[in-house]
Amino acid sequence: MMRVDVESGPTLRVGTPQTVGLLPPGGSRADITPDRQRFLALVPDQSGTGSITLVQNWRAALEEKR
């Protein structure tokens, strides 16, 4: 994954690309959190049959604990 500074104005200025990280082997997609502090990457499970846990309505569970 790479980043580059971009400066708009009368002319568009583009800085030098910089590497910020590498996707794990087999990683197919990645996205950054809105605060730009973390990345989320989709990577296939390499062991066993694998599983996925989907938590729905998690905000309601937070409200119950208050």
PQR file with spaces between the fields and no chain letter, atoms N, CA, C, O and H, PARSE charges and radii, in Angstrom:
ATOM       1  N    MET     1       0.847   -1.149    0.000 -0.4000 1.5000
ATOM       2  CA   MET     1       0.000    0.000    0.000 -0.0000 2.0000
ATOM       3  C    MET     1       0.904    1.227    0.000  0.5500 1.7000
ATOM       4  O    MET     1       1.963    1.254    0.628 -0.5500 1.4000
ATOM       5  N    MET     2       0.446    2.234   -0.726 -0.4000 1.5000
ATOM       6  CA   MET     2       1.268    3.427   -0.870 -0.0000 2.0000
ATOM       7  C    MET     2       0.431    4.671   -0.614  0.5500 1.7000
ATOM       8  O    MET     2      -0.797    4.640   -0.688 -0.5500 1.4000
ATOM       9  H    MET     2      -0.414    2.212   -1.237  0.4000 1.0000
ATOM      10  N    ARG     3       1.120    5.763   -0.313 -0.4000 1.5000
ATOM      11  CA   ARG     3       0.478    7.055   -0.129 -0.0000 2.0000
ATOM      12  C    ARG     3       1.252    8.089   -0.925  0.5500 1.7000
ATOM      13  O    ARG     3       2.428    7.911   -1.244 -0.5500 1.4000
ATOM      14  H    ARG     3       2.118    5.788   -0.253  0.4000 1.0000
ATOM      15  N    VAL     4       0.560    9.174   -1.236 -0.4000 1.5000
ATOM      16  CA   VAL     4       1.212   10.268   -1.940 -0.0000 2.0000
ATOM      17  C    VAL     4       0.532   11.573   -1.532  0.5500 1.7000
ATOM      18  O    VAL     4      -0.692   11.619   -1.411 -0.5500 1.4000
ATOM      19  H    VAL     4      -0.395    9.319   -0.977  0.4000 1.0000
ATOM      20  N    ASP     5       1.307   12.629   -1.321 -0.4000 1.5000
ATOM      21  CA   ASP     5       0.749   13.938   -1.023 -0.0000 2.0000
ATOM      22  C    ASP     5       0.275   14.579   -2.325  0.5500 1.7000
ATOM      23  O    ASP     5       0.965   14.539   -3.343 -0.5500 1.4000
ATOM      24  H    ASP     5       2.302   12.592   -1.420  0.4000 1.0000
ATOM      25  N    VAL     6      -0.929   15.175   -2.267 -0.4000 1.5000
ATOM      26  CA   VAL     6      -1.492   15.865   -3.427 -0.0000 2.0000
ATOM      27  C    VAL     6      -1.869   17.275   -2.987  0.5500 1.7000
ATOM      28  O    VAL     6      -2.530   17.461   -1.965 -0.5500 1.4000
ATOM      29  H    VAL     6      -1.489   15.207   -1.440  0.4000 1.0000
ATOM      30  N    GLU     7      -1.442   18.262   -3.766 -0.4000 1.5000
ATOM      31  CA   GLU     7      -1.726   19.665   -3.464 -0.0000 2.0000
ATOM      32  C    GLU     7      -2.472   20.257   -4.650  0.5500 1.7000
ATOM      33  O    GLU     7      -1.953   20.305   -5.765 -0.5500 1.4000
ATOM      34  H    GLU     7      -0.904   18.111   -4.596  0.4000 1.0000
ATOM      35  N    SER     8      -3.713   20.714   -4.392 -0.4000 1.5000
ATOM      36  CA   SER     8      -4.484   21.300   -5.490 -0.0000 2.0000
ATOM      37  C    SER     8      -4.272   22.807   -5.513  0.5500 1.7000
ATOM      38  O    SER     8      -3.806   23.397   -4.538 -0.5500 1.4000
ATOM      39  H    SER     8      -4.135   20.674   -3.486  0.4000 1.0000
ATOM      40  N    GLY     9      -4.608   23.400   -6.604 -0.4000 1.5000
ATOM      41  CA   GLY     9      -4.446   24.836   -6.806 -0.0000 2.0000
ATOM      42  C    GLY     9      -4.509   25.114   -8.286  0.5500 1.7000
ATOM      43  O    GLY     9      -5.096   24.334   -9.036 -0.5500 1.4000
ATOM      44  H    GLY     9      -4.986   22.921   -7.396  0.4000 1.0000
ATOM      45  N    PRO    10      -3.914   26.217   -8.729 -0.5600 1.5000
ATOM      46  CA   PRO    10      -3.913   26.494  -10.174  0.2800 2.0000
ATOM      47  C    PRO    10      -3.281   25.340  -10.965  0.5500 1.7000
ATOM      48  O    PRO    10      -3.679   25.047  -12.092 -0.5500 1.4000
ATOM      49  N    THR    11      -2.286   24.696  -10.340 -0.4000 1.5000
ATOM      50  CA   THR    11      -1.711   23.497  -10.949 -0.0000 2.0000
ATOM      51  C    THR    11      -1.716   22.386   -9.893  0.5500 1.7000
ATOM      52  O    THR    11      -1.508   22.645   -8.708 -0.5500 1.4000
ATOM      53  H    THR    11      -1.963   24.935   -9.424  0.4000 1.0000
ATOM      54  N    LEU    12      -1.946   21.200  -10.318 -0.4000 1.5000
ATOM      55  CA   LEU    12      -1.971   20.047   -9.430 -0.0000 2.0000
ATOM      56  C    LEU    12      -0.544   19.587   -9.164  0.5500 1.7000
ATOM      57  O    LEU    12       0.213   19.338  -10.102 -0.5500 1.4000
ATOM      58  H    LEU    12      -2.115   20.990  -11.281  0.4000 1.0000
ATOM      59  N    ARG    13      -0.174   19.474   -7.891 -0.4000 1.5000
ATOM      60  CA   ARG    13       1.166   19.012   -7.536 -0.0000 2.0000
ATOM      61  C    ARG    13       1.033   17.672   -6.832  0.5500 1.7000
ATOM      62  O    ARG    13       0.255   17.525   -5.890 -0.5500 1.4000
ATOM      63  H    ARG    13      -0.789   19.676   -7.129  0.4000 1.0000
ATOM      64  N    VAL    14       1.791   16.710   -7.293 -0.4000 1.5000
ATOM      65  CA   VAL    14       1.763   15.363   -6.731 -0.0000 2.0000
ATOM      66  C    VAL    14       3.152   15.036   -6.207  0.5500 1.7000
ATOM      67  O    VAL    14       4.143   15.153   -6.927 -0.5500 1.4000
ATOM      68  H    VAL    14       2.423   16.829   -8.058  0.4000 1.0000
ATOM      69  N    GLY    15       3.213   14.620   -4.929 -0.4000 1.5000
ATOM      70  CA   GLY    15       4.495   14.292   -4.315 -0.0000 2.0000
ATOM      71  C    GLY    15       5.005   12.924   -4.730  0.5500 1.7000
ATOM      72  O    GLY    15       4.451   12.279   -5.620 -0.5500 1.4000
ATOM      73  H    GLY    15       2.408   14.525   -4.344  0.4000 1.0000
ATOM      74  N    THR    16       6.047   12.504   -4.085 -0.4000 1.5000
ATOM      75  CA   THR    16       6.656   11.210   -4.357 -0.0000 2.0000
ATOM      76  C    THR    16       5.902   10.110   -3.609  0.5500 1.7000
ATOM      77  O    THR    16       5.699   10.230   -2.401 -0.5500 1.4000
ATOM      78  H    THR    16       6.497   13.028   -3.362  0.4000 1.0000
ATOM      79  N    PRO    17       5.484    9.046   -4.289 -0.5600 1.5000
ATOM      80  CA   PRO    17       4.798    7.944   -3.602  0.2800 2.0000
ATOM      81  C    PRO    17       5.692    7.310   -2.536  0.5500 1.7000
ATOM      82  O    PRO    17       6.897    7.149   -2.730 -0.5500 1.4000
ATOM      83  N    GLN    18       5.073    6.954   -1.405 -0.4000 1.5000
ATOM      84  CA   GLN    18       5.793    6.309   -0.313 -0.0000 2.0000
ATOM      85  C    GLN    18       5.060    5.046    0.093  0.5500 1.7000
ATOM      86  O    GLN    18       3.833    5.041    0.198 -0.5500 1.4000
ATOM      87  H    GLN    18       4.094    7.085   -1.247  0.4000 1.0000
ATOM      88  N    THR    19       5.804    3.977    0.321 -0.4000 1.5000
ATOM      89  CA   THR    19       5.210    2.723    0.780 -0.0000 2.0000
ATOM      90  C    THR    19       4.862    2.854    2.259  0.5500 1.7000
ATOM      91  O    THR    19       5.701    3.263    3.061 -0.5500 1.4000
ATOM      92  H    THR    19       6.800    3.981    0.236  0.4000 1.0000
ATOM      93  N    VAL    20       3.615    2.506    2.624 -0.4000 1.5000
ATOM      94  CA   VAL    20       3.196    2.568    4.031 -0.0000 2.0000
ATOM      95  C    VAL    20       2.950    1.178    4.611  0.5500 1.7000
ATOM      96  O    VAL    20       2.811    1.035    5.826 -0.5500 1.4000
ATOM      97  H    VAL    20       2.934    2.174    1.971  0.4000 1.0000
ATOM      98  N    GLY    21       2.895    0.159    3.767 -0.4000 1.5000
ATOM      99  CA   GLY    21       2.694   -1.194    4.265 -0.0000 2.0000
ATOM     100  C    GLY    21       2.499   -2.178    3.135  0.5500 1.7000
ATOM     101  O    GLY    21       2.318   -1.800    1.978 -0.5500 1.4000
ATOM     102  H    GLY    21       3.008    0.275    2.780  0.4000 1.0000
ATOM     103  N    LEU    22       2.539   -3.440    3.491 -0.4000 1.5000
ATOM     104  CA   LEU    22       2.319   -4.520    2.534 -0.0000 2.0000
ATOM     105  C    LEU    22       1.119   -5.339    2.968  0.5500 1.7000
ATOM     106  O    LEU    22       0.929   -5.583    4.160 -0.5500 1.4000
ATOM     107  H    LEU    22       2.686   -3.747    4.432  0.4000 1.0000
ATOM     108  N    LEU    23       0.315   -5.760    2.021 -0.4000 1.5000
ATOM     109  CA   LEU    23      -0.780   -6.666    2.335 -0.0000 2.0000
ATOM     110  C    LEU    23      -0.204   -8.031    2.686  0.5500 1.7000
ATOM     111  O    LEU    23       0.807   -8.441    2.116 -0.5500 1.4000
ATOM     112  H    LEU    23       0.469   -5.562    1.053  0.4000 1.0000
ATOM     113  N    PRO    24      -0.840   -8.741    3.623 -0.5600 1.5000
ATOM     114  CA   PRO    24      -0.394  -10.104    3.908  0.2800 2.0000
ATOM     115  C    PRO    24      -0.511  -10.968    2.648  0.5500 1.7000
ATOM     116  O    PRO    24      -1.290  -10.645    1.752 -0.5500 1.4000
ATOM     117  N    PRO    25       0.251  -12.057    2.570 -0.5600 1.5000
ATOM     118  CA   PRO    25       0.153  -12.940    1.403  0.2800 2.0000
ATOM     119  C    PRO    25      -1.294  -13.385    1.172  0.5500 1.7000
ATOM     120  O    PRO    25      -1.975  -13.810    2.105 -0.5500 1.4000
ATOM     121  N    GLY    26      -1.743  -13.288   -0.046 -0.4000 1.5000
ATOM     122  CA   GLY    26      -3.107  -13.693   -0.395 -0.0000 2.0000
ATOM     123  C    GLY    26      -4.129  -12.602   -0.159  0.5500 1.7000
ATOM     124  O    GLY    26      -5.305  -12.783   -0.475 -0.5500 1.4000
ATOM     125  H    GLY    26      -1.190  -12.943   -0.804  0.4000 1.0000
ATOM     126  N    GLY    27      -3.707  -11.468    0.391 -0.4000 1.5000
ATOM     127  CA   GLY    27      -4.639  -10.364    0.642 -0.0000 2.0000
ATOM     128  C    GLY    27      -5.222   -9.861   -0.662  0.5500 1.7000
ATOM     129  O    GLY    27      -4.495   -9.646   -1.632 -0.5500 1.4000
ATOM     130  H    GLY    27      -2.751  -11.321    0.647  0.4000 1.0000
ATOM     131  N    SER    28      -6.531   -9.672   -0.689 -0.4000 1.5000
ATOM     132  CA   SER    28      -7.160   -9.285   -1.936 -0.0000 2.0000
ATOM     133  C    SER    28      -7.664   -7.845   -1.927  0.5500 1.7000
ATOM     134  O    SER    28      -7.687   -7.195   -2.972 -0.5500 1.4000
ATOM     135  H    SER    28      -7.122   -9.846    0.098  0.4000 1.0000
ATOM     136  N    ARG    29      -8.064   -7.345   -0.778 -0.4000 1.5000
ATOM     137  CA   ARG    29      -8.587   -5.979   -0.711 -0.0000 2.0000
ATOM     138  C    ARG    29      -8.196   -5.353    0.622  0.5500 1.7000
ATOM     139  O    ARG    29      -7.974   -6.057    1.607 -0.5500 1.4000
ATOM     140  H    ARG    29      -8.046   -7.873    0.071  0.4000 1.0000
ATOM     141  N    ALA    30      -8.114   -4.039    0.644 -0.4000 1.5000
ATOM     142  CA   ALA    30      -7.811   -3.323    1.877 -0.0000 2.0000
ATOM     143  C    ALA    30      -8.506   -1.973    1.849  0.5500 1.7000
ATOM     144  O    ALA    30      -8.759   -1.410    0.784 -0.5500 1.4000
ATOM     145  H    ALA    30      -8.294   -3.467   -0.156  0.4000 1.0000
ATOM     146  N    ASP    31      -8.810   -1.466    3.029 -0.4000 1.5000
ATOM     147  CA   ASP    31      -9.414   -0.145    3.164 -0.0000 2.0000
ATOM     148  C    ASP    31      -8.881    0.482    4.447  0.5500 1.7000
ATOM     149  O    ASP    31      -8.363   -0.220    5.316 -0.5500 1.4000
ATOM     150  H    ASP    31      -8.605   -1.923    3.894  0.4000 1.0000
ATOM     151  N    ILE    32      -9.003    1.774    4.564 -0.4000 1.5000
ATOM     152  CA   ILE    32      -8.502    2.493    5.730 -0.0000 2.0000
ATOM     153  C    ILE    32      -9.689    2.999    6.548  0.5500 1.7000
ATOM     154  O    ILE    32     -10.737    3.321    5.989 -0.5500 1.4000
ATOM     155  H    ILE    32      -9.423    2.345    3.858  0.4000 1.0000
ATOM     156  N    THR    33      -9.526    3.069    7.867 -0.4000 1.5000
ATOM     157  CA   THR    33     -10.583    3.584    8.723 -0.0000 2.0000
ATOM     158  C    THR    33     -10.707    5.095    8.521  0.5500 1.7000
ATOM     159  O    THR    33      -9.756    5.740    8.080 -0.5500 1.4000
ATOM     160  H    THR    33      -8.674    2.808    8.321  0.4000 1.0000
ATOM     161  N    PRO    34     -11.878    5.664    8.843 -0.5600 1.5000
ATOM     162  CA   PRO    34     -12.073    7.104    8.628  0.2800 2.0000
ATOM     163  C    PRO    34     -11.044    7.976    9.350  0.5500 1.7000
ATOM     164  O    PRO    34     -10.710    9.056    8.864 -0.5500 1.4000
ATOM     165  N    ASP    35     -10.533    7.525   10.507 -0.4000 1.5000
ATOM     166  CA   ASP    35      -9.543    8.332   11.223 -0.0000 2.0000
ATOM     167  C    ASP    35      -8.126    8.133   10.682  0.5500 1.7000
ATOM     168  O    ASP    35      -7.175    8.742   11.172 -0.5500 1.4000
ATOM     169  H    ASP    35     -10.804    6.647   10.903  0.4000 1.0000
ATOM     170  N    ARG    36      -7.997    7.288    9.679 -0.4000 1.5000
ATOM     171  CA   ARG    36      -6.727    6.999    8.997 -0.0000 2.0000
ATOM     172  C    ARG    36      -5.656    6.435    9.928  0.5500 1.7000
ATOM     173  O    ARG    36      -4.463    6.659    9.724 -0.5500 1.4000
ATOM     174  H    ARG    36      -8.769    6.793    9.281  0.4000 1.0000
ATOM     175  N    GLN    37      -6.093    5.700   10.951 -0.4000 1.5000
ATOM     176  CA   GLN    37      -5.155    5.115   11.902 -0.0000 2.0000
ATOM     177  C    GLN    37      -4.968    3.611   11.701  0.5500 1.7000
ATOM     178  O    GLN    37      -3.981    3.046   12.172 -0.5500 1.4000
ATOM     179  H    GLN    37      -7.062    5.517   11.117  0.4000 1.0000
ATOM     180  N    ARG    38      -5.906    2.952   11.004 -0.4000 1.5000
ATOM     181  CA   ARG    38      -5.833    1.503   10.828 -0.0000 2.0000
ATOM     182  C    ARG    38      -6.281    1.100    9.427  0.5500 1.7000
ATOM     183  O    ARG    38      -7.041    1.805    8.764 -0.5500 1.4000
ATOM     184  H    ARG    38      -6.708    3.411   10.621  0.4000 1.0000
ATOM     185  N    PHE    39      -5.787   -0.052    9.003 -0.4000 1.5000
ATOM     186  CA   PHE    39      -6.209   -0.650    7.742 -0.0000 2.0000
ATOM     187  C    PHE    39      -6.955   -1.941    8.045  0.5500 1.7000
ATOM     188  O    PHE    39      -6.675   -2.611    9.039 -0.5500 1.4000
ATOM     189  H    PHE    39      -5.170   -0.626    9.542  0.4000 1.0000
ATOM     190  N    LEU    40      -7.894   -2.281    7.196 -0.4000 1.5000
ATOM     191  CA   LEU    40      -8.594   -3.560    7.252 -0.0000 2.0000
ATOM     192  C    LEU    40      -8.308   -4.264    5.941  0.5500 1.7000
ATOM     193  O    LEU    40      -8.536   -3.707    4.867 -0.5500 1.4000
ATOM     194  H    LEU    40      -8.122   -1.737    6.388  0.4000 1.0000
ATOM     195  N    ALA    41      -7.808   -5.495    6.026 -0.4000 1.5000
ATOM     196  CA   ALA    41      -7.476   -6.253    4.815 -0.0000 2.0000
ATOM     197  C    ALA    41      -8.225   -7.578    4.822  0.5500 1.7000
ATOM     198  O    ALA    41      -8.350   -8.224    5.863 -0.5500 1.4000
ATOM     199  H    ALA    41      -7.623   -5.948    6.898  0.4000 1.0000
ATOM     200  N    LEU    42      -8.719   -7.975    3.668 -0.4000 1.5000
ATOM     201  CA   LEU    42      -9.338   -9.287    3.511 -0.0000 2.0000
ATOM     202  C    LEU    42      -8.255  -10.284    3.124  0.5500 1.7000
ATOM     203  O    LEU    42      -7.612  -10.154    2.082 -0.5500 1.4000
ATOM     204  H    LEU    42      -8.618   -7.450    2.823  0.4000 1.0000
ATOM     205  N    VAL    43      -8.067  -11.278    3.979 -0.4000 1.5000
ATOM     206  CA   VAL    43      -7.028  -12.277    3.765 -0.0000 2.0000
ATOM     207  C    VAL    43      -7.643  -13.650    4.000  0.5500 1.7000
ATOM     208  O    VAL    43      -8.278  -13.858    5.034 -0.5500 1.4000
ATOM     209  H    VAL    43      -8.589  -11.384    4.825  0.4000 1.0000
ATOM     210  N    PRO    44      -7.479  -14.589    3.080 -0.5600 1.5000
ATOM     211  CA   PRO    44      -8.063  -15.927    3.286  0.2800 2.0000
ATOM     212  C    PRO    44      -7.406  -16.636    4.468  0.5500 1.7000
ATOM     213  O    PRO    44      -6.208  -16.495    4.710 -0.5500 1.4000
ATOM     214  N    ASP    45      -8.220  -17.403    5.198 -0.4000 1.5000
ATOM     215  CA   ASP    45      -7.729  -18.204    6.311 -0.0000 2.0000
ATOM     216  C    ASP    45      -6.887  -19.340    5.740  0.5500 1.7000
ATOM     217  O    ASP    45      -7.304  -20.017    4.801 -0.5500 1.4000
ATOM     218  H    ASP    45      -9.194  -17.517    5.001  0.4000 1.0000
ATOM     219  N    GLN    46      -5.724  -19.542    6.298 -0.4000 1.5000
ATOM     220  CA   GLN    46      -4.808  -20.556    5.771 -0.0000 2.0000
ATOM     221  C    GLN    46      -4.829  -21.857    6.557  0.5500 1.7000
ATOM     222  O    GLN    46      -4.082  -22.780    6.235 -0.5500 1.4000
ATOM     223  H    GLN    46      -5.385  -18.992    7.061  0.4000 1.0000
ATOM     224  N    SER    47      -5.679  -21.949    7.591 -0.4000 1.5000
ATOM     225  CA   SER    47      -5.686  -23.176    8.390 -0.0000 2.0000
ATOM     226  C    SER    47      -7.114  -23.639    8.642  0.5500 1.7000
ATOM     227  O    SER    47      -8.007  -22.821    8.860 -0.5500 1.4000
ATOM     228  H    SER    47      -6.286  -21.199    7.853  0.4000 1.0000
ATOM     229  N    GLY    48      -7.323  -24.916    8.612 -0.4000 1.5000
ATOM     230  CA   GLY    48      -8.638  -25.483    8.915 -0.0000 2.0000
ATOM     231  C    GLY    48      -9.690  -25.105    7.900  0.5500 1.7000
ATOM     232  O    GLY    48      -9.384  -24.651    6.798 -0.5500 1.4000
ATOM     233  H    GLY    48      -6.598  -25.581    8.434  0.4000 1.0000
ATOM     234  N    THR    49     -10.944  -25.300    8.293 -0.4000 1.5000
ATOM     235  CA   THR    49     -12.055  -25.027    7.388 -0.0000 2.0000
ATOM     236  C    THR    49     -12.469  -23.569    7.434  0.5500 1.7000
ATOM     237  O    THR    49     -13.156  -23.096    6.528 -0.5500 1.4000
ATOM     238  H    THR    49     -11.193  -25.669    9.189  0.4000 1.0000
ATOM     239  N    GLY    50     -12.065  -22.841    8.477 -0.4000 1.5000
ATOM     240  CA   GLY    50     -12.386  -21.424    8.584 -0.0000 2.0000
ATOM     241  C    GLY    50     -13.799  -21.191    9.083  0.5500 1.7000
ATOM     242  O    GLY    50     -14.642  -22.087    9.045 -0.5500 1.4000
ATOM     243  H    GLY    50     -11.507  -23.225    9.213  0.4000 1.0000
ATOM     244  N    SER    51     -14.044  -19.998    9.542 -0.4000 1.5000
ATOM     245  CA   SER    51     -15.373  -19.611   10.001 -0.0000 2.0000
ATOM     246  C    SER    51     -15.473  -18.099    9.969  0.5500 1.7000
ATOM     247  O    SER    51     -14.472  -17.394    9.839 -0.5500 1.4000
ATOM     248  H    SER    51     -13.360  -19.269    9.572  0.4000 1.0000
ATOM     249  N    ILE    52     -16.686  -17.623   10.089 -0.4000 1.5000
ATOM     250  CA   ILE    52     -16.916  -16.186   10.141 -0.0000 2.0000
ATOM     251  C    ILE    52     -17.994  -15.932   11.188  0.5500 1.7000
ATOM     252  O    ILE    52     -18.948  -16.702   11.303 -0.5500 1.4000
ATOM     253  H    ILE    52     -17.499  -18.196   10.195  0.4000 1.0000
ATOM     254  N    THR    53     -17.841  -14.863   11.943 -0.4000 1.5000
ATOM     255  CA   THR    53     -18.834  -14.472   12.939 -0.0000 2.0000
ATOM     256  C    THR    53     -19.380  -13.115   12.545  0.5500 1.7000
ATOM     257  O    THR    53     -18.625  -12.160   12.364 -0.5500 1.4000
ATOM     258  H    THR    53     -17.066  -14.239   11.849  0.4000 1.0000
ATOM     259  N    LEU    54     -20.692  -13.033   12.414 -0.4000 1.5000
ATOM     260  CA   LEU    54     -21.355  -11.789   12.058 -0.0000 2.0000
ATOM     261  C    LEU    54     -22.150  -11.319   13.261  0.5500 1.7000
ATOM     262  O    LEU    54     -23.028  -12.029   13.750 -0.5500 1.4000
ATOM     263  H    LEU    54     -21.305  -13.809   12.562  0.4000 1.0000
ATOM     264  N    VAL    55     -21.841  -10.120   13.736 -0.4000 1.5000
ATOM     265  CA   VAL    55     -22.556   -9.556   14.879 -0.0000 2.0000
ATOM     266  C    VAL    55     -23.460   -8.446   14.359  0.5500 1.7000
ATOM     267  O    VAL    55     -22.988   -7.435   13.840 -0.5500 1.4000
ATOM     268  H    VAL    55     -21.128   -9.543   13.339  0.4000 1.0000
ATOM     269  N    GLN    56     -24.755   -8.646   14.506 -0.4000 1.5000
ATOM     270  CA   GLN    56     -25.720   -7.651   14.059 -0.0000 2.0000
ATOM     271  C    GLN    56     -26.275   -6.899   15.260  0.5500 1.7000
ATOM     272  O    GLN    56     -26.317   -7.429   16.371 -0.5500 1.4000
ATOM     273  H    GLN    56     -25.139   -9.467   14.928  0.4000 1.0000
ATOM     274  N    ASN    57     -26.691   -5.691   15.035 -0.4000 1.5000
ATOM     275  CA   ASN    57     -27.322   -4.874   16.064 -0.0000 2.0000
ATOM     276  C    ASN    57     -26.420   -4.704   17.280  0.5500 1.7000
ATOM     277  O    ASN    57     -26.909   -4.712   18.410 -0.5500 1.4000
ATOM     278  H    ASN    57     -26.657   -5.261   14.133  0.4000 1.0000
ATOM     279  N    TRP    58     -25.128   -4.551   17.075 -0.4000 1.5000
ATOM     280  CA   TRP    58     -24.174   -4.457   18.180 -0.0000 2.0000
ATOM     281  C    TRP    58     -24.327   -3.174   18.979  0.5500 1.7000
ATOM     282  O    TRP    58     -23.990   -3.141   20.162 -0.5500 1.4000
ATOM     283  H    TRP    58     -24.731   -4.544   16.158  0.4000 1.0000
ATOM     284  N    ARG    59     -24.825   -2.127   18.361 -0.4000 1.5000
ATOM     285  CA   ARG    59     -25.015   -0.872   19.105 -0.0000 2.0000
ATOM     286  C    ARG    59     -26.094   -1.023   20.177  0.5500 1.7000
ATOM     287  O    ARG    59     -25.982   -0.431   21.250 -0.5500 1.4000
ATOM     288  H    ARG    59     -25.099   -2.153   17.400  0.4000 1.0000
ATOM     289  N    ALA    60     -27.129   -1.803   19.901 -0.4000 1.5000
ATOM     290  CA   ALA    60     -28.172   -2.041   20.896 -0.0000 2.0000
ATOM     291  C    ALA    60     -27.590   -2.764   22.101  0.5500 1.7000
ATOM     292  O    ALA    60     -27.977   -2.477   23.233 -0.5500 1.4000
ATOM     293  H    ALA    60     -27.220   -2.284   19.029  0.4000 1.0000
ATOM     294  N    ALA    61     -26.689   -3.675   21.886 -0.4000 1.5000
ATOM     295  CA   ALA    61     -26.044   -4.395   22.998 -0.0000 2.0000
ATOM     296  C    ALA    61     -25.247   -3.429   23.858  0.5500 1.7000
ATOM     297  O    ALA    61     -25.202   -3.595   25.077 -0.5500 1.4000
ATOM     298  H    ALA    61     -26.375   -3.908   20.966  0.4000 1.0000
ATOM     299  N    LEU    62     -24.625   -2.438   23.267 -0.4000 1.5000
ATOM     300  CA   LEU    62     -23.895   -1.437   24.039 -0.0000 2.0000
ATOM     301  C    LEU    62     -24.836   -0.616   24.904  0.5500 1.7000
ATOM     302  O    LEU    62     -24.522   -0.314   26.055 -0.5500 1.4000
ATOM     303  H    LEU    62     -24.662   -2.304   22.277  0.4000 1.0000
ATOM     304  N    GLU    63     -25.982   -0.258   24.359 -0.4000 1.5000
ATOM     305  CA   GLU    63     -26.956    0.541   25.083 -0.0000 2.0000
ATOM     306  C    GLU    63     -27.503   -0.223   26.299  0.5500 1.7000
ATOM     307  O    GLU    63     -27.756    0.379   27.343 -0.5500 1.4000
ATOM     308  H    GLU    63     -26.237   -0.503   23.423  0.4000 1.0000
ATOM     309  N    GLU    64     -27.684   -1.541   26.167 -0.4000 1.5000
ATOM     310  CA   GLU    64     -28.195   -2.365   27.269 -0.0000 2.0000
ATOM     311  C    GLU    64     -27.254   -2.358   28.459  0.5500 1.7000
ATOM     312  O    GLU    64     -27.711   -2.478   29.596 -0.5500 1.4000
ATOM     313  H    GLU    64     -27.479   -2.029   25.319  0.4000 1.0000
ATOM     314  N    LYS    65     -25.960   -2.221   28.234 -0.4000 1.5000
ATOM     315  CA   LYS    65     -24.988   -2.274   29.319 -0.0000 2.0000
ATOM     316  C    LYS    65     -24.874   -0.977   30.084  0.5500 1.7000
ATOM     317  O    LYS    65     -24.234   -0.943   31.136 -0.5500 1.4000
ATOM     318  H    LYS    65     -25.589   -2.123   27.311  0.4000 1.0000
ATOM     319  N    ARG    66     -25.472    0.089   29.591 -0.4000 1.5000
ATOM     320  CA   ARG    66     -25.393    1.394   30.273 -0.0000 2.0000
ATOM     321  C    ARG    66     -26.354    1.489   31.407  0.5500 1.7000
ATOM     322  O    ARG    66     -26.414    2.517   32.081 -0.5500 1.4000
ATOM     323  H    ARG    66     -25.992    0.060   28.737  0.4000 1.0000
